[in-house]
């Protein structure tokens, strides 16, 4: 990962990273700083949406993009029962996104990683 420092704007307790970027195989992304030591990158596409001809097929790479994709919001979740919830999240078949919390973005030290798959 590559992280370059740059200007930020504040929104509540999160600071949106405008020009700090991380290079991925699909394009550059930016996330939010929650505090001086923690960066969160939300809604990173890890595969093409499994809709249309891609439904019930092996995952395909996400489409590439130009410029920096702001990854400051969670992606939609897979369709599921939300009975009893008063604030259900947005649901969609286009739900193949991951979120990264790190205190070492761009660092040279390898760190442990935890992954949840629902």
Secondary structure as UniProt FT lines:
FT   STRAND          8..11
FT   TURN            12..13
FT   STRAND          14..17
FT   STRAND          22..23
FT   STRAND          28..30
FT   STRAND          32..33
FT   STRAND          39..45
FT   HELIX           52..54
FT   TURN            55..56
FT   STRAND          68..70
FT   TURN            83..84
FT   STRAND          97..102
FT   TURN            105..106
//
